[in-house]
Each structure stands twice: as structure tokens, then as C-alpha cells.
Amino acid sequence: MTTREELHALIDRVPDDDIDAVAQSLRPFIEPAGRPGRPSFIGMGRSGRSDTSARADEILRETGFGE
């Protein structure tokens, strides 16, 4: 019997009352640890200004957007 087959057999024998605890103990081996990192494109448009949102209409006018 392979280890995988043994594990399946063990899981089949876990009492229903304990199945949540067993699942919880296995999750760290399957799910990635911690939060995933930010996508690489985050921050690529940094302007160095903190008022970009407040100036959105002005910035769009300056670029000719919508003309």
C-alpha cells in the first residue's frame, strides 16, 4: 500500500465528529502559506502626488481625455 493509499484509508476511518479537525490540520500542507503577494503592476502608475483622486477631472482635462 502506498502512503497516499494509506492516507485515504485513514481518512475513511476518521469519525464524523473529528473530520473538521482533521481537514483543518491538513490544509496548511495544501494551501499556500500567508496572503499572496501583490501583483507586480501595483504602484506602477505612482505619480508621487497624494491628491490624484481629488484632481482627477483636472488631470483628464490636461491630457485631452474625452475631446
All heavy atoms as TSV, in Angstrom:
chain	resi	resn	atom	element	x	y	z
A	1	MET	N	N	0.856	-1.177	0.000
A	1	MET	CA	C	0.000	0.000	0.000
A	1	MET	C	C	0.899	1.237	0.000
A	1	MET	O	O	1.820	1.350	0.795
A	1	MET	CB	C	-0.891	-0.033	1.254
A	1	MET	CG	C	-1.776	1.171	1.390
A	1	MET	SD	S	-2.804	1.215	2.894
A	1	MET	CE	C	-3.991	-0.056	2.569
A	2	THR	N	N	0.606	2.191	-0.871
A	2	THR	CA	C	1.382	3.429	-0.912
A	2	THR	C	C	0.954	4.333	0.237
A	2	THR	O	O	-0.099	4.122	0.856
A	2	THR	CB	C	1.158	4.176	-2.237
A	2	THR	OG1	O	-0.196	4.631	-2.269
A	2	THR	CG2	C	1.451	3.304	-3.448
A	3	THR	N	N	1.760	5.318	0.489
A	3	THR	CA	C	1.437	6.276	1.548
A	3	THR	C	C	0.131	6.994	1.231
A	3	THR	O	O	-0.702	7.221	2.117
A	3	THR	CB	C	2.578	7.297	1.711
A	3	THR	OG1	O	3.768	6.587	1.988
A	3	THR	CG2	C	2.290	8.279	2.823
A	4	ARG	N	N	-0.075	7.336	-0.025
A	4	ARG	CA	C	-1.312	8.005	-0.432
A	4	ARG	C	C	-2.516	7.101	-0.174
A	4	ARG	O	O	-3.552	7.560	0.329
A	4	ARG	CB	C	-1.244	8.399	-1.912
A	4	ARG	CG	C	-2.469	9.160	-2.398
A	4	ARG	CD	C	-2.307	9.637	-3.830
A	4	ARG	NE	N	-1.279	10.647	-3.964
A	4	ARG	CZ	C	-1.456	11.947	-3.723
A	4	ARG	NH1	N	-2.626	12.382	-3.324
A	4	ARG	NH2	N	-0.486	12.802	-3.882
A	5	GLU	N	N	-2.394	5.837	-0.518
A	5	GLU	CA	C	-3.491	4.900	-0.274
A	5	GLU	C	C	-3.750	4.750	1.228
A	5	GLU	O	O	-4.905	4.696	1.668
A	5	GLU	CB	C	-3.170	3.543	-0.894
A	5	GLU	CG	C	-3.163	3.555	-2.411
A	5	GLU	CD	C	-2.559	2.292	-3.014
A	5	GLU	OE1	O	-1.775	1.594	-2.324
A	5	GLU	OE2	O	-2.884	2.016	-4.181
A	6	GLU	N	N	-2.682	4.701	2.013
A	6	GLU	CA	C	-2.830	4.597	3.461
A	6	GLU	C	C	-3.535	5.831	4.024
A	6	GLU	O	O	-4.395	5.736	4.897
A	6	GLU	CB	C	-1.465	4.416	4.119
A	6	GLU	CG	C	-1.553	4.287	5.623
A	6	GLU	CD	C	-0.187	4.146	6.288
A	6	GLU	OE1	O	0.849	4.311	5.599
A	6	GLU	OE2	O	-0.172	3.883	7.494
A	7	LEU	N	N	-3.161	6.991	3.518
A	7	LEU	CA	C	-3.786	8.232	3.970
A	7	LEU	C	C	-5.285	8.231	3.657
A	7	LEU	O	O	-6.106	8.612	4.489
A	7	LEU	CB	C	-3.093	9.434	3.328
A	7	LEU	CG	C	-3.568	10.803	3.759
A	7	LEU	CD1	C	-3.469	10.982	5.270
A	7	LEU	CD2	C	-2.743	11.874	3.060
A	8	HIS	N	N	-5.632	7.790	2.452
A	8	HIS	CA	C	-7.054	7.696	2.097
A	8	HIS	C	C	-7.778	6.727	3.034
A	8	HIS	O	O	-8.898	7.013	3.481
A	8	HIS	CB	C	-7.220	7.245	0.644
A	8	HIS	CG	C	-7.053	8.342	-0.354
A	8	HIS	ND1	N	-8.057	9.203	-0.691
A	8	HIS	CD2	C	-5.965	8.709	-1.072
A	8	HIS	CE1	C	-7.609	10.063	-1.584
A	8	HIS	NE2	N	-6.336	9.785	-1.828
A	9	ALA	N	N	-7.165	5.622	3.332
A	9	ALA	CA	C	-7.777	4.646	4.241
A	9	ALA	C	C	-7.948	5.232	5.639
A	9	ALA	O	O	-8.983	5.020	6.292
A	9	ALA	CB	C	-6.929	3.380	4.293
A	10	LEU	N	N	-6.950	5.980	6.089
A	10	LEU	CA	C	-7.054	6.615	7.405
A	10	LEU	C	C	-8.189	7.633	7.437
A	10	LEU	O	O	-8.956	7.702	8.400
A	10	LEU	CB	C	-5.731	7.288	7.784
A	10	LEU	CG	C	-4.579	6.353	8.135
A	10	LEU	CD1	C	-3.283	7.148	8.233
A	10	LEU	CD2	C	-4.867	5.620	9.430
A	11	ILE	N	N	-8.289	8.424	6.401
A	11	ILE	CA	C	-9.348	9.438	6.333
A	11	ILE	C	C	-10.721	8.776	6.352
A	11	ILE	O	O	-11.646	9.250	7.004
A	11	ILE	CB	C	-9.161	10.344	5.099
A	11	ILE	CG1	C	-7.941	11.236	5.312
A	11	ILE	CG2	C	-10.412	11.178	4.827
A	11	ILE	CD1	C	-7.539	12.038	4.114
A	12	ASP	N	N	-10.837	7.653	5.661
A	12	ASP	CA	C	-12.117	6.939	5.656
A	12	ASP	C	C	-12.501	6.444	7.052
A	12	ASP	O	O	-13.677	6.233	7.332
A	12	ASP	CB	C	-12.068	5.759	4.682
A	12	ASP	CG	C	-12.050	6.219	3.228
A	12	ASP	OD1	O	-12.474	7.361	2.961
A	12	ASP	OD2	O	-11.612	5.426	2.378
A	13	ARG	N	N	-11.526	6.292	7.918
A	13	ARG	CA	C	-11.786	5.786	9.269
A	13	ARG	C	C	-11.985	6.893	10.301
A	13	ARG	O	O	-12.312	6.629	11.453
A	13	ARG	CB	C	-10.620	4.886	9.711
A	13	ARG	CG	C	-10.564	3.606	8.886
A	13	ARG	CD	C	-9.365	2.739	9.189
A	13	ARG	NE	N	-9.067	2.634	10.610
A	13	ARG	CZ	C	-7.867	2.318	11.098
A	13	ARG	NH1	N	-6.870	2.075	10.268
A	13	ARG	NH2	N	-7.666	2.240	12.380
A	14	VAL	N	N	-11.802	8.148	9.920
A	14	VAL	CA	C	-11.967	9.270	10.859
A	14	VAL	C	C	-13.446	9.398	11.213
A	14	VAL	O	O	-14.297	9.467	10.326
A	14	VAL	CB	C	-11.451	10.589	10.243
A	14	VAL	CG1	C	-11.786	11.782	11.131
A	14	VAL	CG2	C	-9.965	10.506	9.984
A	15	PRO	N	N	-13.751	9.455	12.511
A	15	PRO	CA	C	-15.159	9.644	12.913
A	15	PRO	C	C	-15.699	10.980	12.403
A	15	PRO	O	O	-14.964	11.971	12.308
A	15	PRO	CB	C	-15.102	9.645	14.449
A	15	PRO	CG	C	-13.798	9.013	14.798
A	15	PRO	CD	C	-12.867	9.301	13.658
A	16	ASP	N	N	-16.967	11.018	12.079
A	16	ASP	CA	C	-17.595	12.231	11.543
A	16	ASP	C	C	-17.397	13.437	12.457
A	16	ASP	O	O	-17.233	14.557	11.978
A	16	ASP	CB	C	-19.095	12.012	11.311
A	16	ASP	CG	C	-19.372	11.084	10.137
A	16	ASP	OD1	O	-18.451	10.883	9.304
A	16	ASP	OD2	O	-20.498	10.563	10.046
A	17	ASP	N	N	-17.399	13.218	13.753
A	17	ASP	CA	C	-17.226	14.326	14.702
A	17	ASP	C	C	-15.841	14.965	14.619
A	17	ASP	O	O	-15.655	16.103	15.042
A	17	ASP	CB	C	-17.460	13.852	16.143
A	17	ASP	CG	C	-18.908	13.450	16.385
A	17	ASP	OD1	O	-19.780	13.836	15.573
A	17	ASP	OD2	O	-19.165	12.753	17.385
A	18	ASP	N	N	-14.859	14.236	14.102
A	18	ASP	CA	C	-13.477	14.729	14.050
A	18	ASP	C	C	-13.034	15.174	12.662
A	18	ASP	O	O	-11.914	15.658	12.488
A	18	ASP	CB	C	-12.521	13.638	14.542
A	18	ASP	CG	C	-12.750	13.280	15.990
A	18	ASP	OD1	O	-13.165	14.169	16.758
A	18	ASP	OD2	O	-12.521	12.111	16.360
A	19	ILE	N	N	-13.899	15.038	11.677
A	19	ILE	CA	C	-13.489	15.295	10.292
A	19	ILE	C	C	-13.073	16.748	10.072
A	19	ILE	O	O	-12.126	17.033	9.331
A	19	ILE	CB	C	-14.588	14.851	9.297
A	19	ILE	CG1	C	-13.982	14.601	7.909
A	19	ILE	CG2	C	-15.702	15.854	9.190
A	19	ILE	CD1	C	-13.197	13.351	7.822
A	20	ASP	N	N	-13.744	17.702	10.738
A	20	ASP	CA	C	-13.364	19.113	10.585
A	20	ASP	C	C	-11.959	19.365	11.127
A	20	ASP	O	O	-11.173	20.086	10.508
A	20	ASP	CB	C	-14.363	20.029	11.292
A	20	ASP	CG	C	-15.697	20.117	10.570
A	20	ASP	OD1	O	-15.721	19.907	9.345
A	20	ASP	OD2	O	-16.710	20.389	11.237
A	21	ALA	N	N	-11.646	18.779	12.270
A	21	ALA	CA	C	-10.318	18.962	12.865
A	21	ALA	C	C	-9.234	18.352	11.976
A	21	ALA	O	O	-8.153	18.931	11.810
A	21	ALA	CB	C	-10.271	18.334	14.252
A	22	VAL	N	N	-9.521	17.209	11.390
A	22	VAL	CA	C	-8.548	16.563	10.501
A	22	VAL	C	C	-8.344	17.413	9.246
A	22	VAL	O	O	-7.209	17.637	8.810
A	22	VAL	CB	C	-9.004	15.131	10.141
A	22	VAL	CG1	C	-8.130	14.532	9.054
A	22	VAL	CG2	C	-9.011	14.245	11.376
A	23	ALA	N	N	-9.428	17.910	8.682
A	23	ALA	CA	C	-9.324	18.764	7.491
A	23	ALA	C	C	-8.516	20.009	7.801
A	23	ALA	O	O	-7.662	20.423	7.008
A	23	ALA	CB	C	-10.714	19.131	6.979
A	24	GLN	N	N	-8.776	20.621	8.960
A	24	GLN	CA	C	-8.047	21.821	9.363
A	24	GLN	C	C	-6.553	21.543	9.494
A	24	GLN	O	O	-5.723	22.371	9.133
A	24	GLN	CB	C	-8.615	22.350	10.686
A	24	GLN	CG	C	-8.030	23.654	11.133
A	24	GLN	CD	C	-8.434	24.818	10.235
A	24	GLN	OE1	O	-9.461	24.774	9.570
A	24	GLN	NE2	N	-7.635	25.842	10.203
A	25	SER	N	N	-6.209	20.383	10.001
A	25	SER	CA	C	-4.788	20.067	10.189
A	25	SER	C	C	-4.088	19.777	8.863
A	25	SER	O	O	-2.873	19.939	8.754
A	25	SER	CB	C	-4.612	18.897	11.154
A	25	SER	OG	O	-5.135	17.711	10.597
A	26	LEU	N	N	-4.827	19.390	7.837
A	26	LEU	CA	C	-4.228	19.095	6.528
A	26	LEU	C	C	-4.105	20.322	5.633
A	26	LEU	O	O	-3.254	20.365	4.744
A	26	LEU	CB	C	-5.053	18.034	5.798
A	26	LEU	CG	C	-5.004	16.623	6.368
A	26	LEU	CD1	C	-5.972	15.727	5.627
A	26	LEU	CD2	C	-3.596	16.066	6.287
A	27	ARG	N	N	-4.944	21.320	5.844
A	27	ARG	CA	C	-4.963	22.494	4.961
A	27	ARG	C	C	-3.609	23.193	4.810
A	27	ARG	O	O	-3.262	23.595	3.693
A	27	ARG	CB	C	-6.024	23.482	5.421
A	27	ARG	CG	C	-7.411	23.032	5.039
A	27	ARG	CD	C	-8.468	24.101	5.281
A	27	ARG	NE	N	-9.767	23.527	4.991
A	27	ARG	CZ	C	-10.639	23.135	5.908
A	27	ARG	NH1	N	-10.372	23.304	7.184
A	27	ARG	NH2	N	-11.786	22.608	5.557
A	28	PRO	N	N	-2.823	23.353	5.864
A	28	PRO	CA	C	-1.528	24.029	5.680
A	28	PRO	C	C	-0.594	23.318	4.687
A	28	PRO	O	O	0.278	23.939	4.106
A	28	PRO	CB	C	-0.917	24.018	7.089
A	28	PRO	CG	C	-2.071	23.901	8.014
A	28	PRO	CD	C	-3.090	23.079	7.281
A	29	PHE	N	N	-0.804	22.036	4.471
A	29	PHE	CA	C	0.034	21.298	3.531
A	29	PHE	C	C	-0.411	21.495	2.090
A	29	PHE	O	O	0.329	21.201	1.163
A	29	PHE	CB	C	-0.001	19.793	3.848
A	29	PHE	CG	C	0.612	19.466	5.177
A	29	PHE	CD1	C	-0.178	19.297	6.291
A	29	PHE	CD2	C	1.990	19.357	5.306
A	29	PHE	CE1	C	0.380	19.000	7.524
A	29	PHE	CE2	C	2.557	19.060	6.530
A	29	PHE	CZ	C	1.755	18.889	7.640
A	30	ILE	N	N	-1.622	22.001	1.912
A	30	ILE	CA	C	-2.198	22.122	0.575
A	30	ILE	C	C	-2.287	23.570	0.129
A	30	ILE	O	O	-1.952	23.907	-1.007
A	30	ILE	CB	C	-3.600	21.480	0.551
A	30	ILE	CG1	C	-3.477	20.001	0.896
A	30	ILE	CG2	C	-4.266	21.667	-0.794
A	30	ILE	CD1	C	-4.778	19.339	1.243
A	31	GLU	N	N	-2.740	24.444	1.018
A	31	GLU	CA	C	-2.937	25.843	0.676
A	31	GLU	C	C	-1.636	26.616	0.836
A	31	GLU	O	O	-0.821	26.302	1.693
A	31	GLU	CB	C	-4.017	26.438	1.573
A	31	GLU	CG	C	-5.372	25.782	1.362
A	31	GLU	CD	C	-6.424	26.248	2.354
A	31	GLU	OE1	O	-6.073	26.939	3.328
A	31	GLU	OE2	O	-7.588	25.902	2.155
A	32	PRO	N	N	-1.444	27.623	0.005
A	32	PRO	CA	C	-0.234	28.441	0.157
A	32	PRO	C	C	-0.232	29.158	1.504
A	32	PRO	O	O	-1.285	29.554	1.998
A	32	PRO	CB	C	-0.311	29.440	-0.998
A	32	PRO	CG	C	-1.732	29.418	-1.449
A	32	PRO	CD	C	-2.305	28.087	-1.054
A	33	ALA	N	N	0.936	29.308	2.064
A	33	ALA	CA	C	1.059	29.971	3.365
A	33	ALA	C	C	0.906	31.470	3.213
A	33	ALA	O	O	1.431	32.079	2.283
A	33	ALA	CB	C	2.411	29.648	3.980
A	34	GLY	N	N	0.183	32.083	4.126
A	34	GLY	CA	C	0.047	33.539	4.138
A	34	GLY	C	C	-0.757	34.071	2.979
A	34	GLY	O	O	-1.284	33.341	2.155
A	35	ARG	N	N	-0.838	35.372	2.935
A	35	ARG	CA	C	-1.533	36.033	1.846
A	35	ARG	C	C	-0.658	36.075	0.618
A	35	ARG	O	O	0.552	36.243	0.710
A	35	ARG	CB	C	-1.877	37.459	2.250
A	35	ARG	CG	C	-2.972	37.531	3.286
A	35	ARG	CD	C	-3.253	38.948	3.678
A	35	ARG	NE	N	-3.392	39.808	2.519
A	35	ARG	CZ	C	-3.591	41.100	2.594
A	35	ARG	NH1	N	-3.650	41.690	3.751
A	35	ARG	NH2	N	-3.706	41.833	1.515
A	36	PRO	N	N	-1.265	35.946	-0.537
A	36	PRO	CA	C	-0.472	36.076	-1.753
A	36	PRO	C	C	0.076	37.500	-1.872
A	36	PRO	O	O	-0.534	38.445	-1.380
A	36	PRO	CB	C	-1.447	35.770	-2.881
A	36	PRO	CG	C	-2.802	35.938	-2.293
A	36	PRO	CD	C	-2.679	35.705	-0.807
A	37	GLY	N	N	1.209	37.649	-2.508
A	37	GLY	CA	C	1.802	38.971	-2.692
A	37	GLY	C	C	0.987	39.816	-3.642
A	37	GLY	O	O	0.098	39.336	-4.331
A	38	ARG	N	N	1.300	41.078	-3.644
A	38	ARG	CA	C	0.610	41.986	-4.560
A	38	ARG	C	C	1.066	41.722	-5.990
A	38	ARG	O	O	2.232	41.421	-6.224
A	38	ARG	CB	C	0.925	43.430	-4.201
A	38	ARG	CG	C	0.318	43.862	-2.907
A	38	ARG	CD	C	0.647	45.296	-2.659
A	38	ARG	NE	N	-0.104	45.793	-1.520
A	38	ARG	CZ	C	-0.013	47.002	-1.063
A	38	ARG	NH1	N	0.816	47.853	-1.622
A	38	ARG	NH2	N	-0.721	47.374	-0.030
A	39	PRO	N	N	0.163	41.911	-6.940
A	39	PRO	CA	C	0.564	41.775	-8.339
A	39	PRO	C	C	1.660	42.789	-8.670
A	39	PRO	O	O	1.716	43.880	-8.095
A	39	PRO	CB	C	-0.716	42.091	-9.118
A	39	PRO	CG	C	-1.828	41.891	-8.143
A	39	PRO	CD	C	-1.255	42.173	-6.792
A	40	SER	N	N	2.505	42.452	-9.590
A	40	SER	CA	C	3.655	43.300	-9.919
A	40	SER	C	C	3.261	44.667	-10.474
A	40	SER	O	O	4.039	45.606	-10.407
A	40	SER	CB	C	4.562	42.584	-10.912
A	40	SER	OG	O	3.856	42.307	-12.101
A	41	PHE	N	N	2.034	44.787	-11.019
A	41	PHE	CA	C	1.642	46.068	-11.613
A	41	PHE	C	C	1.171	47.080	-10.576
A	41	PHE	O	O	1.014	48.254	-10.895
A	41	PHE	CB	C	0.552	45.873	-12.674
A	41	PHE	CG	C	-0.720	45.280	-12.150
A	41	PHE	CD1	C	-1.678	46.064	-11.539
A	41	PHE	CD2	C	-0.955	43.919	-12.283
A	41	PHE	CE1	C	-2.853	45.514	-11.061
A	41	PHE	CE2	C	-2.121	43.363	-11.815
A	41	PHE	CZ	C	-3.065	44.157	-11.203
A	42	ILE	N	N	0.965	46.676	-9.336
A	42	ILE	CA	C	0.526	47.600	-8.297
A	42	ILE	C	C	1.596	48.672	-8.095
A	42	ILE	O	O	2.758	48.383	-7.902
A	42	ILE	CB	C	0.265	46.871	-6.963
A	42	ILE	CG1	C	-0.858	45.866	-7.105
A	42	ILE	CG2	C	-0.019	47.856	-5.834
A	42	ILE	CD1	C	-2.226	46.446	-7.308
A	43	GLY	N	N	1.192	49.899	-8.145
A	43	GLY	CA	C	2.103	51.006	-7.908
A	43	GLY	C	C	2.870	51.474	-9.130
A	43	GLY	O	O	3.627	52.438	-9.055
A	44	MET	N	N	2.664	50.843	-10.260
A	44	MET	CA	C	3.450	51.232	-11.429
A	44	MET	C	C	3.067	52.615	-11.950
A	44	MET	O	O	3.822	53.240	-12.664
A	44	MET	CB	C	3.349	50.189	-12.540
A	44	MET	CG	C	1.998	50.075	-13.191
A	44	MET	SD	S	1.863	48.712	-14.347
A	44	MET	CE	C	2.627	49.347	-15.793
A	45	GLY	N	N	1.912	53.116	-11.560
A	45	GLY	CA	C	1.496	54.432	-12.012
A	45	GLY	C	C	1.660	55.495	-10.943
A	45	GLY	O	O	0.976	56.491	-10.970
A	46	ARG	N	N	2.558	55.292	-10.023
A	46	ARG	CA	C	2.749	56.275	-8.952
A	46	ARG	C	C	3.187	57.613	-9.521
A	46	ARG	O	O	4.156	57.694	-10.259
A	46	ARG	CB	C	3.808	55.790	-7.974
A	46	ARG	CG	C	3.275	54.741	-7.061
A	46	ARG	CD	C	4.110	54.620	-5.833
A	46	ARG	NE	N	3.472	53.621	-5.008
A	46	ARG	CZ	C	4.090	52.779	-4.247
A	46	ARG	NH1	N	5.397	52.806	-4.174
A	46	ARG	NH2	N	3.434	51.911	-3.540
A	47	SER	N	N	2.450	58.636	-9.123
A	47	SER	CA	C	2.766	59.976	-9.609
A	47	SER	C	C	3.581	60.757	-8.597
A	47	SER	O	O	4.094	61.825	-8.915
A	47	SER	CB	C	1.469	60.740	-9.900
A	47	SER	OG	O	0.772	60.964	-8.686
A	48	GLY	N	N	3.620	60.264	-7.358
A	48	GLY	CA	C	4.307	60.998	-6.312
A	48	GLY	C	C	3.416	62.034	-5.665
A	48	GLY	O	O	3.834	62.751	-4.773
A	49	ARG	N	N	2.170	62.114	-6.105
A	49	ARG	CA	C	1.226	63.081	-5.547
A	49	ARG	C	C	0.168	62.330	-4.756
A	49	ARG	O	O	-0.229	61.233	-5.135
A	49	ARG	CB	C	0.579	63.884	-6.665
A	49	ARG	CG	C	1.606	64.690	-7.462
A	49	ARG	CD	C	0.922	65.587	-8.428
A	49	ARG	NE	N	0.107	66.544	-7.704
A	49	ARG	CZ	C	0.089	67.836	-7.960
A	49	ARG	NH1	N	0.848	68.314	-8.927
A	49	ARG	NH2	N	-0.683	68.643	-7.289
A	50	SER	N	N	-0.311	62.951	-3.700
A	50	SER	CA	C	-1.333	62.303	-2.875
A	50	SER	C	C	-2.738	62.791	-3.196
A	50	SER	O	O	-3.707	62.281	-2.644
A	50	SER	CB	C	-1.033	62.547	-1.395
A	50	SER	OG	O	-1.066	63.927	-1.112
A	51	ASP	N	N	-2.873	63.758	-4.103
A	51	ASP	CA	C	-4.190	64.324	-4.399
A	51	ASP	C	C	-4.711	63.928	-5.779
A	51	ASP	O	O	-5.571	64.590	-6.334
A	51	ASP	CB	C	-4.142	65.855	-4.283
A	51	ASP	CG	C	-3.191	66.480	-5.295
A	51	ASP	OD1	O	-2.368	65.755	-5.885
A	51	ASP	OD2	O	-3.270	67.709	-5.483
A	52	THR	N	N	-4.217	62.841	-6.308
A	52	THR	CA	C	-4.586	62.434	-7.665
A	52	THR	C	C	-6.094	62.242	-7.799
A	52	THR	O	O	-6.704	62.667	-8.776
A	52	THR	CB	C	-3.851	61.145	-8.060
A	52	THR	OG1	O	-2.447	61.365	-7.918
A	52	THR	CG2	C	-4.151	60.749	-9.490
A	53	SER	N	N	-6.702	61.609	-6.815
A	53	SER	CA	C	-8.144	61.379	-6.881
A	53	SER	C	C	-8.917	62.688	-6.886
A	53	SER	O	O	-9.870	62.849	-7.652
A	53	SER	CB	C	-8.577	60.512	-5.706
A	53	SER	OG	O	-9.952	60.293	-5.736
A	54	ALA	N	N	-8.524	63.609	-6.056
A	54	ALA	CA	C	-9.209	64.899	-5.978
A	54	ALA	C	C	-9.012	65.701	-7.263
A	54	ALA	O	O	-9.867	66.512	-7.627
A	54	ALA	CB	C	-8.698	65.698	-4.779
A	55	ARG	N	N	-7.903	65.488	-7.944
A	55	ARG	CA	C	-7.586	66.243	-9.162
A	55	ARG	C	C	-7.954	65.490	-10.440
A	55	ARG	O	O	-7.562	65.890	-11.533
A	55	ARG	CB	C	-6.085	66.532	-9.204
A	55	ARG	CG	C	-5.596	67.447	-8.110
A	55	ARG	CD	C	-4.100	67.742	-8.233
A	55	ARG	NE	N	-3.737	68.195	-9.563
A	55	ARG	CZ	C	-2.876	67.563	-10.371
A	55	ARG	NH1	N	-2.272	66.473	-9.990
A	55	ARG	NH2	N	-2.597	68.038	-11.562
A	56	ALA	N	N	-8.704	64.414	-10.338
A	56	ALA	CA	C	-8.969	63.550	-11.493
A	56	ALA	C	C	-9.517	64.328	-12.692
A	56	ALA	O	O	-9.036	64.168	-13.820
A	56	ALA	CB	C	-9.919	62.430	-11.105
A	57	ASP	N	N	-10.516	65.170	-12.473
A	57	ASP	CA	C	-11.097	65.930	-13.589
A	57	ASP	C	C	-10.065	66.852	-14.221
A	57	ASP	O	O	-9.974	66.964	-15.453
A	57	ASP	CB	C	-12.313	66.737	-13.122
A	57	ASP	CG	C	-13.495	65.837	-12.769
A	57	ASP	OD1	O	-13.587	64.729	-13.345
A	57	ASP	OD2	O	-14.308	66.250	-11.926
A	58	GLU	N	N	-9.280	67.530	-13.401
A	58	GLU	CA	C	-8.235	68.424	-13.898
A	58	GLU	C	C	-7.202	67.650	-14.722
A	58	GLU	O	O	-6.807	68.085	-15.814
A	58	GLU	CB	C	-7.552	69.118	-12.714
A	58	GLU	CG	C	-6.412	70.029	-13.109
A	58	GLU	CD	C	-5.684	70.577	-11.882
A	58	GLU	OE1	O	-6.262	70.553	-10.770
A	58	GLU	OE2	O	-4.544	71.016	-12.062
A	59	ILE	N	N	-6.785	66.514	-14.222
A	59	ILE	CA	C	-5.782	65.692	-14.921
A	59	ILE	C	C	-6.326	65.220	-16.258
A	59	ILE	O	O	-5.629	65.270	-17.281
A	59	ILE	CB	C	-5.362	64.498	-14.045
A	59	ILE	CG1	C	-4.604	64.980	-12.812
A	59	ILE	CG2	C	-4.540	63.506	-14.836
A	59	ILE	CD1	C	-4.398	63.925	-11.740
A	60	LEU	N	N	-7.583	64.799	-16.287
A	60	LEU	CA	C	-8.199	64.343	-17.541
A	60	LEU	C	C	-8.290	65.491	-18.542
A	60	LEU	O	O	-8.055	65.294	-19.741
A	60	LEU	CB	C	-9.559	63.722	-17.282
A	60	LEU	CG	C	-9.529	62.390	-16.538
A	60	LEU	CD1	C	-10.945	61.934	-16.195
A	60	LEU	CD2	C	-8.812	61.325	-17.347
A	61	ARG	N	N	-8.634	66.684	-18.076
A	61	ARG	CA	C	-8.683	67.845	-18.975
A	61	ARG	C	C	-7.308	68.128	-19.551
A	61	ARG	O	O	-7.150	68.413	-20.739
A	61	ARG	CB	C	-9.203	69.089	-18.229
A	61	ARG	CG	C	-10.698	69.230	-18.227
A	61	ARG	CD	C	-11.140	70.618	-17.765
A	61	ARG	NE	N	-10.590	70.978	-16.467
A	61	ARG	CZ	C	-11.105	70.623	-15.289
A	61	ARG	NH1	N	-12.199	69.892	-15.259
A	61	ARG	NH2	N	-10.558	71.009	-14.153
A	62	GLU	N	N	-6.260	68.063	-18.696
A	62	GLU	CA	C	-4.885	68.341	-19.143
A	62	GLU	C	C	-4.435	67.365	-20.224
A	62	GLU	O	O	-3.666	67.724	-21.104
A	62	GLU	CB	C	-3.913	68.272	-17.963
A	62	GLU	CG	C	-4.054	69.402	-16.977
A	62	GLU	CD	C	-3.210	69.198	-15.735
A	62	GLU	OE1	O	-2.492	68.172	-15.640
A	62	GLU	OE2	O	-3.248	70.056	-14.829
A	63	THR	N	N	-4.903	66.154	-20.166
A	63	THR	CA	C	-4.483	65.143	-21.134
A	63	THR	C	C	-5.336	65.147	-22.384
A	63	THR	O	O	-5.039	64.442	-23.349
A	63	THR	CB	C	-4.505	63.732	-20.517
A	63	THR	OG1	O	-5.857	63.414	-20.151
A	63	THR	CG2	C	-3.607	63.630	-19.328
A	64	GLY	N	N	-6.436	65.921	-22.347
A	64	GLY	CA	C	-7.311	65.979	-23.513
A	64	GLY	C	C	-8.286	64.808	-23.571
A	64	GLY	O	O	-8.914	64.577	-24.594
A	65	PHE	N	N	-8.430	64.101	-22.486
A	65	PHE	CA	C	-9.331	62.949	-22.454
A	65	PHE	C	C	-10.753	63.405	-22.721
A	65	PHE	O	O	-11.254	64.344	-22.147
A	65	PHE	CB	C	-9.245	62.271	-21.077
A	65	PHE	CG	C	-10.110	61.053	-20.958
A	65	PHE	CD1	C	-9.691	59.829	-21.465
A	65	PHE	CD2	C	-11.340	61.129	-20.352
A	65	PHE	CE1	C	-10.478	58.712	-21.345
A	65	PHE	CE2	C	-12.149	60.001	-20.234
A	65	PHE	CZ	C	-11.710	58.793	-20.727
A	66	GLY	N	N	-11.423	62.703	-23.619
A	66	GLY	CA	C	-12.827	62.972	-23.923
A	66	GLY	C	C	-13.063	64.052	-24.948
A	66	GLY	O	O	-14.202	64.405	-25.223
A	67	GLU	N	N	-12.026	64.588	-25.540
A	67	GLU	CA	C	-12.225	65.636	-26.546
A	67	GLU	C	C	-12.486	65.043	-27.906
A	67	GLU	O	O	-12.105	64.021	-28.271
A	67	GLU	CB	C	-10.984	66.543	-26.602
A	67	GLU	CG	C	-10.861	67.363	-25.366
A	67	GLU	CD	C	-9.653	68.298	-25.417
A	67	GLU	OE1	O	-8.873	68.274	-26.396
A	67	GLU	OE2	O	-9.469	69.052	-24.466
